[in-house]
Amino acid sequence: MAIRLPRIISSKKVPKGHFAVYVGENQKRFVIPVSFLSQPLFQDLLGKSEEEFGYSHPTGGLTIPCKEDIFLDVTSRLN
């Protein structure tokens, strides 16, 4: 049974005001609001991404190096 979060979209299209990230070992793609970029919790995830990958991401997109359940927990707390 899937959990549906209104702010996280898993479609191939990226709506205006959103961007795609890849999360977890399976590199699951999430489309999230640009507004997350200003949130300290999300900035922590971006810092981890920079530490692990620098600015060269294996998928060609932004990769967040954490488990999907942690990512979903963090993003569920963002406004």
N, CA, C and O atoms as a Tripos MOL2 file, in Angstrom:
@<TRIPOS>MOLECULE
protein
  316   315    79     0     0
PROTEIN
NO_CHARGES

@<TRIPOS>ATOM
      1 N           0.8470   -1.1760    0.0000 N.3       1 MET1
      2 CA          0.0000    0.0000    0.0000 C.3       1 MET1
      3 C           0.8950    1.2420    0.0000 C.2       1 MET1
      4 O           1.7670    1.3670    0.8600 O.2       1 MET1
      5 N           0.7000    2.1350   -0.9220 N.am      2 ALA2
      6 CA          1.5280    3.3270   -1.0600 C.3       2 ALA2
      7 C           0.9840    4.4680   -0.2170 C.2       2 ALA2
      8 O          -0.2240    4.6140   -0.0320 O.2       2 ALA2
      9 N           1.9000    5.2620    0.2790 N.am      3 ILE3
     10 CA          1.5310    6.4720    1.0150 C.3       3 ILE3
     11 C           1.5780    7.6250    0.0330 C.2       3 ILE3
     12 O           2.5840    7.8080   -0.6530 O.2       3 ILE3
     13 N           0.5290    8.3930   -0.0470 N.am      4 ARG4
     14 CA          0.4810    9.5210   -0.9730 C.3       4 ARG4
     15 C           0.6950   10.8040   -0.2060 C.2       4 ARG4
     16 O          -0.0760   11.1340    0.6960 O.2       4 ARG4
     17 N           1.7390   11.5290   -0.5600 N.am      5 LEU5
     18 CA          2.0070   12.8290    0.0270 C.3       5 LEU5
     19 C           1.6870   13.8800   -1.0210 C.2       5 LEU5
     20 O           2.1420   13.7580   -2.1590 O.2       5 LEU5
     21 N           0.9290   14.8980   -0.6830 N.am      6 PRO6
     22 CA          0.4840   15.8610   -1.6890 C.3       6 PRO6
     23 C           1.6170   16.6520   -2.3180 C.2       6 PRO6
     24 O           1.4810   17.1120   -3.4520 O.2       6 PRO6
     25 N           2.7330   16.8240   -1.6170 N.am      7 ARG7
     26 CA          3.7980   17.6610   -2.1450 C.3       7 ARG7
     27 C           4.8700   16.8830   -2.8800 C.2       7 ARG7
     28 O           5.7840   17.4890   -3.4400 O.2       7 ARG7
     29 N           4.7910   15.5710   -2.8980 N.am      8 ILE8
     30 CA          5.7950   14.7590   -3.5730 C.3       8 ILE8
     31 C           5.1110   14.0350   -4.7210 C.2       8 ILE8
     32 O           4.1120   13.3410   -4.5310 O.2       8 ILE8
     33 N           5.6610   14.2060   -5.9020 N.am      9 ILE9
     34 CA          5.0730   13.6560   -7.1160 C.3       9 ILE9
     35 C           6.0920   12.7110   -7.7400 C.2       9 ILE9
     36 O           7.2810   13.0310   -7.7590 O.2       9 ILE9
     37 N           5.6730   11.5800   -8.2420 N.am     10 SER10
     38 CA          6.6220   10.6510   -8.8410 C.3      10 SER10
     39 C           6.4200   10.5040  -10.3520 C.2      10 SER10
     40 O           6.7770    9.4710  -10.9170 O.2      10 SER10
     41 N           5.8690   11.4940  -10.9990 N.am     11 SER11
     42 CA          5.6570   11.4300  -12.4400 C.3      11 SER11
     43 C           6.9440   11.7910  -13.1780 C.2      11 SER11
     44 O           7.9010   12.2630  -12.5640 O.2      11 SER11
     45 N           6.9700   11.5720  -14.4790 N.am     12 LYS12
     46 CA          8.1420   11.8980  -15.2910 C.3      12 LYS12
     47 C           8.2060   13.3850  -15.6280 C.2      12 LYS12
     48 O           9.2860   13.9120  -15.8930 O.2      12 LYS12
     49 N           7.0660   14.0610  -15.6220 N.am     13 LYS13
     50 CA          7.0410   15.4910  -15.9090 C.3      13 LYS13
     51 C           7.3530   16.2640  -14.6390 C.2      13 LYS13
     52 O           6.9970   15.8460  -13.5380 O.2      13 LYS13
     53 N           8.0250   17.4020  -14.8070 N.am     14 VAL14
     54 CA          8.3330   18.2480  -13.6620 C.3      14 VAL14
     55 C           7.5070   19.5180  -13.7950 C.2      14 VAL14
     56 O           7.7760   20.3400  -14.6710 O.2      14 VAL14
     57 N           6.5050   19.6910  -12.9390 N.am     15 PRO15
     58 CA          5.6660   20.8850  -13.0190 C.3      15 PRO15
     59 C           6.4570   22.1440  -12.6680 C.2      15 PRO15
     60 O           7.4790   22.0850  -11.9840 O.2      15 PRO15
     61 N           5.9770   23.2510  -13.1380 N.am     16 LYS16
     62 CA          6.5970   24.5350  -12.8260 C.3      16 LYS16
     63 C           6.6680   24.6970  -11.3040 C.2      16 LYS16
     64 O           5.7070   24.4080  -10.5910 O.2      16 LYS16
     65 N           7.8190   25.1620  -10.8220 N.am     17 GLY17
     66 CA          7.9950   25.3600   -9.3940 C.3      17 GLY17
     67 C           8.4380   24.1130   -8.6460 C.2      17 GLY17
     68 O           8.4210   24.0990   -7.4160 O.2      17 GLY17
     69 N           8.8300   23.0760   -9.3540 N.am     18 HIS18
     70 CA          9.2770   21.8170   -8.7720 C.3      18 HIS18
     71 C          10.5950   21.3830   -9.4130 C.2      18 HIS18
     72 O          10.9970   21.9260  -10.4420 O.2      18 HIS18
     73 N          11.2610   20.4100   -8.8050 N.am     19 PHE19
     74 CA         12.4500   19.8150   -9.4120 C.3      19 PHE19
     75 C          12.5410   18.3550   -8.9870 C.2      19 PHE19
     76 O          11.9350   17.9410   -7.9980 O.2      19 PHE19
     77 N          13.3050   17.5880   -9.7470 N.am     20 ALA20
     78 CA         13.4290   16.1530   -9.4900 C.3      20 ALA20
     79 C          14.6880   15.8540   -8.6960 C.2      20 ALA20
     80 O          15.7290   16.4780   -8.8990 O.2      20 ALA20
     81 N          14.5810   14.8930   -7.7910 N.am     21 VAL21
     82 CA         15.7310   14.3680   -7.0550 C.3      21 VAL21
     83 C          15.6480   12.8430   -7.0920 C.2      21 VAL21
     84 O          14.5760   12.2660   -7.2770 O.2      21 VAL21
     85 N          16.7940   12.2140   -6.9150 N.am     22 TYR22
     86 CA         16.8720   10.7550   -6.8750 C.3      22 TYR22
     87 C          17.3190   10.3460   -5.4840 C.2      22 TYR22
     88 O          18.2790   10.8960   -4.9460 O.2      22 TYR22
     89 N          16.6190    9.3760   -4.9020 N.am     23 VAL23
     90 CA         16.8220    9.0400   -3.4920 C.3      23 VAL23
     91 C          16.9640    7.5290   -3.3160 C.2      23 VAL23
     92 O          16.2830    6.7460   -3.9790 O.2      23 VAL23
     93 N          17.8600    7.1340   -2.4110 N.am     24 GLY24
     94 CA         17.9810    5.7390   -2.0000 C.3      24 GLY24
     95 C          18.8230    4.8890   -2.9190 C.2      24 GLY24
     96 O          19.3050    5.3420   -3.9570 O.2      24 GLY24
     97 N          18.9890    3.6440   -2.5130 N.am     25 GLU25
     98 CA         19.8050    2.6960   -3.2750 C.3      25 GLU25
     99 C          19.2610    2.4500   -4.6710 C.2      25 GLU25
    100 O          20.0270    2.2320   -5.6100 O.2      25 GLU25
    101 N          17.9480    2.4840   -4.8140 N.am     26 ASN26
    102 CA         17.3220    2.2320   -6.1140 C.3      26 ASN26
    103 C          17.1450    3.4990   -6.9390 C.2      26 ASN26
    104 O          16.5730    3.4660   -8.0280 O.2      26 ASN26
    105 N          17.6400    4.6160   -6.4110 N.am     27 GLN27
    106 CA         17.5450    5.9030   -7.1050 C.3      27 GLN27
    107 C          16.1140    6.2290   -7.5220 C.2      27 GLN27
    108 O          15.8560    6.5740   -8.6760 O.2      27 GLN27
    109 N          15.1850    6.1170   -6.5680 N.am     28 LYS28
    110 CA         13.7910    6.4610   -6.8490 C.3      28 LYS28
    111 C          13.6820    7.9590   -7.0920 C.2      28 LYS28
    112 O          14.2720    8.7620   -6.3690 O.2      28 LYS28
    113 N          12.9350    8.3200   -8.0980 N.am     29 ARG29
    114 CA         12.7900    9.7200   -8.5030 C.3      29 ARG29
    115 C          11.5920   10.3440   -7.7940 C.2      29 ARG29
    116 O          10.4930    9.7900   -7.7820 O.2      29 ARG29
    117 N          11.8390   11.5230   -7.1970 N.am     30 PHE30
    118 CA         10.7800   12.3080   -6.5660 C.3      30 PHE30
    119 C          10.8070   13.6990   -7.1710 C.2      30 PHE30
    120 O          11.8760   14.2410   -7.4520 O.2      30 PHE30
    121 N           9.6370   14.2730   -7.3700 N.am     31 VAL31
    122 CA          9.5130   15.6550   -7.8350 C.3      31 VAL31
    123 C           8.9840   16.4560   -6.6570 C.2      31 VAL31
    124 O           7.8970   16.1870   -6.1450 O.2      31 VAL31
    125 N           9.7690   17.4490   -6.2330 N.am     32 ILE32
    126 CA          9.4400   18.1940   -5.0200 C.3      32 ILE32
    127 C           9.4180   19.6930   -5.2990 C.2      32 ILE32
    128 O          10.0130   20.1490   -6.2750 O.2      32 ILE32
    129 N           8.7430   20.4540   -4.4590 N.am     33 PRO33
    130 CA          8.6460   21.9080   -4.6650 C.3      33 PRO33
    131 C           9.9890   22.6130   -4.4790 C.2      33 PRO33
    132 O          10.7810   22.2360   -3.6150 O.2      33 PRO33
    133 N          10.2330   23.6200   -5.2790 N.am     34 VAL34
    134 CA         11.4400   24.4430   -5.1630 C.3      34 VAL34
    135 C          11.5070   25.0930   -3.7830 C.2      34 VAL34
    136 O          12.5990   25.3740   -3.2880 O.2      34 VAL34
    137 N          10.3680   25.3320   -3.1620 N.am     35 SER35
    138 CA         10.3390   25.9630   -1.8420 C.3      35 SER35
    139 C          11.0980   25.1510   -0.7900 C.2      35 SER35
    140 O          11.5130   25.7030    0.2290 O.2      35 SER35
    141 N          11.2830   23.8500   -1.0220 N.am     36 PHE36
    142 CA         12.0510   23.0280   -0.0820 C.3      36 PHE36
    143 C          13.4980   23.4960    0.0170 C.2      36 PHE36
    144 O          14.1450   23.2790    1.0420 O.2      36 PHE36
    145 N          14.0130   24.1300   -1.0260 N.am     37 LEU37
    146 CA         15.4140   24.5670   -1.0340 C.3      37 LEU37
    147 C          15.7410   25.5460    0.0870 C.2      37 LEU37
    148 O          16.8930   25.6280    0.5120 O.2      37 LEU37
    149 N          14.7620   26.2810    0.5670 N.am     38 SER38
    150 CA         15.0090   27.2570    1.6240 C.3      38 SER38
    151 C          14.8240   26.6700    3.0270 C.2      38 SER38
    152 O          15.0380   27.3690    4.0170 O.2      38 SER38
    153 N          14.4380   25.4220    3.1210 N.am     39 GLN39
    154 CA         14.1830   24.7830    4.4110 C.3      39 GLN39
    155 C          15.4770   24.1840    4.9860 C.2      39 GLN39
    156 O          16.1590   23.4340    4.2880 O.2      39 GLN39
    157 N          15.8280   24.4980    6.2380 N.am     40 PRO40
    158 CA         17.0580   23.9690    6.8500 C.3      40 PRO40
    159 C          17.1640   22.4380    6.8230 C.2      40 PRO40
    160 O          18.2530   21.9080    6.5990 O.2      40 PRO40
    161 N          16.0640   21.7240    7.0460 N.am     41 LEU41
    162 CA         16.1190   20.2590    7.0040 C.3      41 LEU41
    163 C          16.5190   19.7620    5.6200 C.2      41 LEU41
    164 O          17.3130   18.8300    5.4970 O.2      41 LEU41
    165 N          15.9770   20.3750    4.5920 N.am     42 PHE42
    166 CA         16.3160   19.9630    3.2330 C.3      42 PHE42
    167 C          17.7310   20.3970    2.8830 C.2      42 PHE42
    168 O          18.4320   19.6860    2.1640 O.2      42 PHE42
    169 N          18.1600   21.5460    3.3760 N.am     43 GLN43
    170 CA         19.5260   21.9950    3.1420 C.3      43 GLN43
    171 C          20.5340   21.0200    3.7510 C.2      43 GLN43
    172 O          21.6240   20.8390    3.2070 O.2      43 GLN43
    173 N          20.1820   20.3940    4.8690 N.am     44 ASP44
    174 CA         21.0430   19.3580    5.4490 C.3      44 ASP44
    175 C          21.2020   18.1840    4.4810 C.2      44 ASP44
    176 O          22.3010   17.6530    4.3180 O.2      44 ASP44
    177 N          20.1050   17.7850    3.8430 N.am     45 LEU45
    178 CA         20.1830   16.7050    2.8530 C.3      45 LEU45
    179 C          21.0490   17.1110    1.6670 C.2      45 LEU45
    180 O          21.8090   16.2980    1.1420 O.2      45 LEU45
    181 N          20.9340   18.3670    1.2470 N.am     46 LEU46
    182 CA         21.7600   18.8520    0.1360 C.3      46 LEU46
    183 C          23.2350   18.8550    0.5190 C.2      46 LEU46
    184 O          24.0930   18.5590   -0.3140 O.2      46 LEU46
    185 N          23.5340   19.1850    1.7640 N.am     47 GLY47
    186 CA         24.9150   19.1540    2.2350 C.3      47 GLY47
    187 C          25.4910   17.7480    2.1880 C.2      47 GLY47
    188 O          26.6480   17.5610    1.8110 O.2      47 GLY47
    189 N          24.6920   16.7590    2.5670 N.am     48 LYS48
    190 CA         25.1260   15.3590    2.5010 C.3      48 LYS48
    191 C          25.3770   14.9440    1.0520 C.2      48 LYS48
    192 O          26.3050   14.1910    0.7590 O.2      48 LYS48
    193 N          24.5390   15.4430    0.1630 N.am     49 SER49
    194 CA         24.7070   15.1520   -1.2500 C.3      49 SER49
    195 C          26.0110   15.7490   -1.7810 C.2      49 SER49
    196 O          26.7370   15.1030   -2.5360 O.2      49 SER49
    197 N          26.2950   16.9730   -1.3840 N.am     50 GLU50
    198 CA         27.5360   17.6210   -1.8180 C.3      50 GLU50
    199 C          28.7510   16.8710   -1.2770 C.2      50 GLU50
    200 O          29.7300   16.6760   -1.9980 O.2      50 GLU50
    201 N          28.6960   16.4450   -0.0050 N.am     51 GLU51
    202 CA         29.8110   15.7070    0.5890 C.3      51 GLU51
    203 C          30.0880   14.4020   -0.1570 C.2      51 GLU51
    204 O          31.2410   14.0420   -0.3920 O.2      51 GLU51
    205 N          29.0170   13.7020   -0.5250 N.am     52 GLU52
    206 CA         29.1910   12.4000   -1.1600 C.3      52 GLU52
    207 C          29.5050   12.4850   -2.6480 C.2      52 GLU52
    208 O          30.3530   11.7440   -3.1440 O.2      52 GLU52
    209 N          28.8300   13.3810   -3.3660 N.am     53 PHE53
    210 CA         28.9410   13.4130   -4.8190 C.3      53 PHE53
    211 C          29.6170   14.6640   -5.3730 C.2      53 PHE53
    212 O          29.9770   14.6930   -6.5500 O.2      53 PHE53
    213 N          29.7960   15.6880   -4.5600 N.am     54 GLY54
    214 CA         30.2680   16.9540   -5.1000 C.3      54 GLY54
    215 C          29.1870   17.5030   -6.0120 C.2      54 GLY54
    216 O          28.0110   17.5420   -5.6530 O.2      54 GLY54
    217 N          29.5980   17.9210   -7.1830 N.am     55 TYR55
    218 CA         28.6140   18.4330   -8.1440 C.3      55 TYR55
    219 C          28.4870   17.5200   -9.3610 C.2      55 TYR55
    220 O          27.9690   17.9210  -10.4030 O.2      55 TYR55
    221 N          28.9670   16.2960   -9.2130 N.am     56 SER56
    222 CA         28.8690   15.3030  -10.2780 C.3      56 SER56
    223 C          27.9870   14.1620   -9.7850 C.2      56 SER56
    224 O          28.4350   13.3070   -9.0220 O.2      56 SER56
    225 N          26.7370   14.1550  -10.2220 N.am     57 HIS57
    226 CA         25.7880   13.1560   -9.7540 C.3      57 HIS57
    227 C          25.6610   12.0420  -10.7900 C.2      57 HIS57
    228 O          25.5380   12.3180  -11.9840 O.2      57 HIS57
    229 N          25.6900   10.7910  -10.3440 N.am     58 PRO58
    230 CA         25.6970    9.6520  -11.2590 C.3      58 PRO58
    231 C          24.4700    9.5530  -12.1650 C.2      58 PRO58
    232 O          24.5710    9.0150  -13.2680 O.2      58 PRO58
    233 N          23.3410   10.0470  -11.7370 N.am     59 THR59
    234 CA         22.1260    9.9360  -12.5480 C.3      59 THR59
    235 C          21.9590   11.1140  -13.5000 C.2      59 THR59
    236 O          21.0710   11.1060  -14.3530 O.2      59 THR59
    237 N          22.8060   12.1200  -13.3540 N.am     60 GLY60
    238 CA         22.6450   13.3300  -14.1470 C.3      60 GLY60
    239 C          21.7120   14.3050  -13.4660 C.2      60 GLY60
    240 O          21.6400   15.4690  -13.8590 O.2      60 GLY60
    241 N          20.9940   13.8490  -12.4470 N.am     61 GLY61
    242 CA         20.1120   14.6980  -11.6590 C.3      61 GLY61
    243 C          20.6260   14.7630  -10.2370 C.2      61 GLY61
    244 O          21.6100   14.1060   -9.8970 O.2      61 GLY61
    245 N          19.9830   15.5330   -9.4260 N.am     62 LEU62
    246 CA         20.3810   15.6860   -8.0380 C.3      62 LEU62
    247 C          20.0820   14.3950   -7.2780 C.2      62 LEU62
    248 O          18.9430   13.9310   -7.2480 O.2      62 LEU62
    249 N          21.1240   13.8200   -6.6630 N.am     63 THR63
    250 CA         20.9870   12.5800   -5.9160 C.3      63 THR63
    251 C          21.1040   12.8770   -4.4300 C.2      63 THR63
    252 O          22.0620   13.5200   -3.9990 O.2      63 THR63
    253 N          20.1440   12.4180   -3.6470 N.am     64 ILE64
    254 CA         20.1510   12.5940   -2.2010 C.3      64 ILE64
    255 C          20.5690   11.2580   -1.5750 C.2      64 ILE64
    256 O          19.8560   10.2640   -1.7160 O.2      64 ILE64
    257 N          21.7230   11.2230   -0.8810 N.am     65 PRO65
    258 CA         22.2280    9.9610   -0.3460 C.3      65 PRO65
    259 C          21.6190    9.5990    1.0130 C.2      65 PRO65
    260 O          22.2780    9.7040    2.0470 O.2      65 PRO65
    261 N          20.3780    9.1800    0.9960 N.am     66 CYS66
    262 CA         19.7420    8.7010    2.2220 C.3      66 CYS66
    263 C          18.6840    7.6810    1.8140 C.2      66 CYS66
    264 O          18.3460    7.5550    0.6370 O.2      66 CYS66
    265 N          18.1730    6.9640    2.7960 N.am     67 LYS67
    266 CA         17.1260    5.9820    2.5200 C.3      67 LYS67
    267 C          15.8250    6.7040    2.2060 C.2      67 LYS67
    268 O          15.5780    7.8130    2.6810 O.2      67 LYS67
    269 N          15.0050    6.0530    1.3980 N.am     68 GLU68
    270 CA         13.7340    6.6550    0.9890 C.3      68 GLU68
    271 C          12.8530    6.9970    2.1820 C.2      68 GLU68
    272 O          12.2070    8.0450    2.1910 O.2      68 GLU68
    273 N          12.8190    6.1260    3.1920 N.am     69 ASP69
    274 CA         11.9510    6.3920    4.3430 C.3      69 ASP69
    275 C          12.4120    7.6230    5.1160 C.2      69 ASP69
    276 O          11.5800    8.3660    5.6360 O.2      69 ASP69
    277 N          13.7090    7.8510    5.1990 N.am     70 ILE70
    278 CA         14.2250    9.0560    5.8560 C.3      70 ILE70
    279 C          13.8610   10.2880    5.0400 C.2      70 ILE70
    280 O          13.4350   11.3010    5.5940 O.2      70 ILE70
    281 N          14.0290   10.2010    3.7220 N.am     71 PHE71
    282 CA         13.6760   11.3160    2.8330 C.3      71 PHE71
    283 C          12.1990   11.6650    2.9720 C.2      71 PHE71
    284 O          11.8440   12.8400    3.0760 O.2      71 PHE71
    285 N          11.3480   10.6630    2.9740 N.am     72 LEU72
    286 CA          9.9110   10.9010    3.1080 C.3      72 LEU72
    287 C           9.5730   11.5070    4.4650 C.2      72 LEU72
    288 O           8.6990   12.3680    4.5650 O.2      72 LEU72
    289 N          10.2630   11.0610    5.5030 N.am     73 ASP73
    290 CA         10.0410   11.6210    6.8370 C.3      73 ASP73
    291 C          10.4280   13.0950    6.8730 C.2      73 ASP73
    292 O           9.6830   13.9290    7.3880 O.2      73 ASP73
    293 N          11.6000   13.4070    6.3220 N.am     74 VAL74
    294 CA         12.0680   14.8180    6.3250 C.3      74 VAL74
    295 C          11.1300   15.6870    5.5060 C.2      74 VAL74
    296 O          10.6990   16.7410    5.9730 O.2      74 VAL74
    297 N          10.8090   15.2610    4.2970 N.am     75 THR75
    298 CA          9.9640   16.1050    3.4400 C.3      75 THR75
    299 C           8.5430   16.2260    3.9510 C.2      75 THR75
    300 O           7.8670   17.2100    3.6510 O.2      75 THR75
    301 N           8.0710   15.2500    4.7160 N.am     76 SER76
    302 CA          6.7110   15.3540    5.2620 C.3      76 SER76
    303 C           6.6350   16.4430    6.3310 C.2      76 SER76
    304 O           5.5430   16.9210    6.6410 O.2      76 SER76
    305 N           7.7740   16.8440    6.9010 N.am     77 ARG77
    306 CA          7.7960   17.8750    7.9310 C.3      77 ARG77
    307 C           8.0030   19.2790    7.3670 C.2      77 ARG77
    308 O           7.9660   20.2540    8.1170 O.2      77 ARG77
    309 N           8.2190   19.3950    6.0710 N.am     78 LEU78
    310 CA          8.4720   20.7020    5.4660 C.3      78 LEU78
    311 C           7.1760   21.3770    5.0540 C.2      78 LEU78
    312 O           6.1960   20.7170    4.7080 O.2      78 LEU78
    313 N           7.1860   22.6940    5.0970 N.am     79 ASN79
    314 CA          5.9850   23.4690    4.7230 C.3      79 ASN79
    315 C           5.9700   23.7280    3.2530 C.2      79 ASN79
    316 O           5.0440   24.3630    2.7480 O.2      79 ASN79
@<TRIPOS>BOND
     1     1     2 1
     2     2     3 1
     3     3     4 2
     4     3     5 am
     5     5     6 1
     6     6     7 1
     7     7     8 2
     8     7     9 am
     9     9    10 1
    10    10    11 1
    11    11    12 2
    12    11    13 am
    13    13    14 1
    14    14    15 1
    15    15    16 2
    16    15    17 am
    17    17    18 1
    18    18    19 1
    19    19    20 2
    20    19    21 am
    21    21    22 1
    22    22    23 1
    23    23    24 2
    24    23    25 am
    25    25    26 1
    26    26    27 1
    27    27    28 2
    28    27    29 am
    29    29    30 1
    30    30    31 1
    31    31    32 2
    32    31    33 am
    33    33    34 1
    34    34    35 1
    35    35    36 2
    36    35    37 am
    37    37    38 1
    38    38    39 1
    39    39    40 2
    40    39    41 am
    41    41    42 1
    42    42    43 1
    43    43    44 2
    44    43    45 am
    45    45    46 1
    46    46    47 1
    47    47    48 2
    48    47    49 am
    49    49    50 1
    50    50    51 1
    51    51    52 2
    52    51    53 am
    53    53    54 1
    54    54    55 1
    55    55    56 2
    56    55    57 am
    57    57    58 1
    58    58    59 1
    59    59    60 2
    60    59    61 am
    61    61    62 1
    62    62    63 1
    63    63    64 2
    64    63    65 am
    65    65    66 1
    66    66    67 1
    67    67    68 2
    68    67    69 am
    69    69    70 1
    70    70    71 1
    71    71    72 2
    72    71    73 am
    73    73    74 1
    74    74    75 1
    75    75    76 2
    76    75    77 am
    77    77    78 1
    78    78    79 1
    79    79    80 2
    80    79    81 am
    81    81    82 1
    82    82    83 1
    83    83    84 2
    84    83    85 am
    85    85    86 1
    86    86    87 1
    87    87    88 2
    88    87    89 am
    89    89    90 1
    90    90    91 1
    91    91    92 2
    92    91    93 am
    93    93    94 1
    94    94    95 1
    95    95    96 2
    96    95    97 am
    97    97    98 1
    98    98    99 1
    99    99   100 2
   100    99   101 am
   101   101   102 1
   102   102   103 1
   103   103   104 2
   104   103   105 am
   105   105   106 1
   106   106   107 1
   107   107   108 2
   108   107   109 am
   109   109   110 1
   110   110   111 1
   111   111   112 2
   112   111   113 am
   113   113   114 1
   114   114   115 1
   115   115   116 2
   116   115   117 am
   117   117   118 1
   118   118   119 1
   119   119   120 2
   120   119   121 am
   121   121   122 1
   122   122   123 1
   123   123   124 2
   124   123   125 am
   125   125   126 1
   126   126   127 1
   127   127   128 2
   128   127   129 am
   129   129   130 1
   130   130   131 1
   131   131   132 2
   132   131   133 am
   133   133   134 1
   134   134   135 1
   135   135   136 2
   136   135   137 am
   137   137   138 1
   138   138   139 1
   139   139   140 2
   140   139   141 am
   141   141   142 1
   142   142   143 1
   143   143   144 2
   144   143   145 am
   145   145   146 1
   146   146   147 1
   147   147   148 2
   148   147   149 am
   149   149   150 1
   150   150   151 1
   151   151   152 2
   152   151   153 am
   153   153   154 1
   154   154   155 1
   155   155   156 2
   156   155   157 am
   157   157   158 1
   158   158   159 1
   159   159   160 2
   160   159   161 am
   161   161   162 1
   162   162   163 1
   163   163   164 2
   164   163   165 am
   165   165   166 1
   166   166   167 1
   167   167   168 2
   168   167   169 am
   169   169   170 1
   170   170   171 1
   171   171   172 2
   172   171   173 am
   173   173   174 1
   174   174   175 1
   175   175   176 2
   176   175   177 am
   177   177   178 1
   178   178   179 1
   179   179   180 2
   180   179   181 am
   181   181   182 1
   182   182   183 1
   183   183   184 2
   184   183   185 am
   185   185   186 1
   186   186   187 1
   187   187   188 2
   188   187   189 am
   189   189   190 1
   190   190   191 1
   191   191   192 2
   192   191   193 am
   193   193   194 1
   194   194   195 1
   195   195   196 2
   196   195   197 am
   197   197   198 1
   198   198   199 1
   199   199   200 2
   200   199   201 am
   201   201   202 1
   202   202   203 1
   203   203   204 2
   204   203   205 am
   205   205   206 1
   206   206   207 1
   207   207   208 2
   208   207   209 am
   209   209   210 1
   210   210   211 1
   211   211   212 2
   212   211   213 am
   213   213   214 1
   214   214   215 1
   215   215   216 2
   216   215   217 am
   217   217   218 1
   218   218   219 1
   219   219   220 2
   220   219   221 am
   221   221   222 1
   222   222   223 1
   223   223   224 2
   224   223   225 am
   225   225   226 1
   226   226   227 1
   227   227   228 2
   228   227   229 am
   229   229   230 1
   230   230   231 1
   231   231   232 2
   232   231   233 am
   233   233   234 1
   234   234   235 1
   235   235   236 2
   236   235   237 am
   237   237   238 1
   238   238   239 1
   239   239   240 2
   240   239   241 am
   241   241   242 1
   242   242   243 1
   243   243   244 2
   244   243   245 am
   245   245   246 1
   246   246   247 1
   247   247   248 2
   248   247   249 am
   249   249   250 1
   250   250   251 1
   251   251   252 2
   252   251   253 am
   253   253   254 1
   254   254   255 1
   255   255   256 2
   256   255   257 am
   257   257   258 1
   258   258   259 1
   259   259   260 2
   260   259   261 am
   261   261   262 1
   262   262   263 1
   263   263   264 2
   264   263   265 am
   265   265   266 1
   266   266   267 1
   267   267   268 2
   268   267   269 am
   269   269   270 1
   270   270   271 1
   271   271   272 2
   272   271   273 am
   273   273   274 1
   274   274   275 1
   275   275   276 2
   276   275   277 am
   277   277   278 1
   278   278   279 1
   279   279   280 2
   280   279   281 am
   281   281   282 1
   282   282   283 1
   283   283   284 2
   284   283   285 am
   285   285   286 1
   286   286   287 1
   287   287   288 2
   288   287   289 am
   289   289   290 1
   290   290   291 1
   291   291   292 2
   292   291   293 am
   293   293   294 1
   294   294   295 1
   295   295   296 2
   296   295   297 am
   297   297   298 1
   298   298   299 1
   299   299   300 2
   300   299   301 am
   301   301   302 1
   302   302   303 1
   303   303   304 2
   304   303   305 am
   305   305   306 1
   306   306   307 1
   307   307   308 2
   308   307   309 am
   309   309   310 1
   310   310   311 1
   311   311   312 2
   312   311   313 am
   313   313   314 1
   314   314   315 1
   315   315   316 2
@<TRIPOS>SUBSTRUCTURE
     1 MET1         2 RESIDUE 1 A MET
     2 ALA2         6 RESIDUE 1 A ALA
     3 ILE3        10 RESIDUE 1 A ILE
     4 ARG4        14 RESIDUE 1 A ARG
     5 LEU5        18 RESIDUE 1 A LEU
     6 PRO6        22 RESIDUE 1 A PRO
     7 ARG7        26 RESIDUE 1 A ARG
     8 ILE8        30 RESIDUE 1 A ILE
     9 ILE9        34 RESIDUE 1 A ILE
    10 SER10       38 RESIDUE 1 A SER
    11 SER11       42 RESIDUE 1 A SER
    12 LYS12       46 RESIDUE 1 A LYS
    13 LYS13       50 RESIDUE 1 A LYS
    14 VAL14       54 RESIDUE 1 A VAL
    15 PRO15       58 RESIDUE 1 A PRO
    16 LYS16       62 RESIDUE 1 A LYS
    17 GLY17       66 RESIDUE 1 A GLY
    18 HIS18       70 RESIDUE 1 A HIS
    19 PHE19       74 RESIDUE 1 A PHE
    20 ALA20       78 RESIDUE 1 A ALA
    21 VAL21       82 RESIDUE 1 A VAL
    22 TYR22       86 RESIDUE 1 A TYR
    23 VAL23       90 RESIDUE 1 A VAL
    24 GLY24       94 RESIDUE 1 A GLY
    25 GLU25       98 RESIDUE 1 A GLU
    26 ASN26      102 RESIDUE 1 A ASN
    27 GLN27      106 RESIDUE 1 A GLN
    28 LYS28      110 RESIDUE 1 A LYS
    29 ARG29      114 RESIDUE 1 A ARG
    30 PHE30      118 RESIDUE 1 A PHE
    31 VAL31      122 RESIDUE 1 A VAL
    32 ILE32      126 RESIDUE 1 A ILE
    33 PRO33      130 RESIDUE 1 A PRO
    34 VAL34      134 RESIDUE 1 A VAL
    35 SER35      138 RESIDUE 1 A SER
    36 PHE36      142 RESIDUE 1 A PHE
    37 LEU37      146 RESIDUE 1 A LEU
    38 SER38      150 RESIDUE 1 A SER
    39 GLN39      154 RESIDUE 1 A GLN
    40 PRO40      158 RESIDUE 1 A PRO
    41 LEU41      162 RESIDUE 1 A LEU
    42 PHE42      166 RESIDUE 1 A PHE
    43 GLN43      170 RESIDUE 1 A GLN
    44 ASP44      174 RESIDUE 1 A ASP
    45 LEU45      178 RESIDUE 1 A LEU
    46 LEU46      182 RESIDUE 1 A LEU
    47 GLY47      186 RESIDUE 1 A GLY
    48 LYS48      190 RESIDUE 1 A LYS
    49 SER49      194 RESIDUE 1 A SER
    50 GLU50      198 RESIDUE 1 A GLU
    51 GLU51      202 RESIDUE 1 A GLU
    52 GLU52      206 RESIDUE 1 A GLU
    53 PHE53      210 RESIDUE 1 A PHE
    54 GLY54      214 RESIDUE 1 A GLY
    55 TYR55      218 RESIDUE 1 A TYR
    56 SER56      222 RESIDUE 1 A SER
    57 HIS57      226 RESIDUE 1 A HIS
    58 PRO58      230 RESIDUE 1 A PRO
    59 THR59      234 RESIDUE 1 A THR
    60 GLY60      238 RESIDUE 1 A GLY
    61 GLY61      242 RESIDUE 1 A GLY
    62 LEU62      246 RESIDUE 1 A LEU
    63 THR63      250 RESIDUE 1 A THR
    64 ILE64      254 RESIDUE 1 A ILE
    65 PRO65      258 RESIDUE 1 A PRO
    66 CYS66      262 RESIDUE 1 A CYS
    67 LYS67      266 RESIDUE 1 A LYS
    68 GLU68      270 RESIDUE 1 A GLU
    69 ASP69      274 RESIDUE 1 A ASP
    70 ILE70      278 RESIDUE 1 A ILE
    71 PHE71      282 RESIDUE 1 A PHE
    72 LEU72      286 RESIDUE 1 A LEU
    73 ASP73      290 RESIDUE 1 A ASP
    74 VAL74      294 RESIDUE 1 A VAL
    75 THR75      298 RESIDUE 1 A THR
    76 SER76      302 RESIDUE 1 A SER
    77 ARG77      306 RESIDUE 1 A ARG
    78 LEU78      310 RESIDUE 1 A LEU
    79 ASN79      314 RESIDUE 1 A ASN
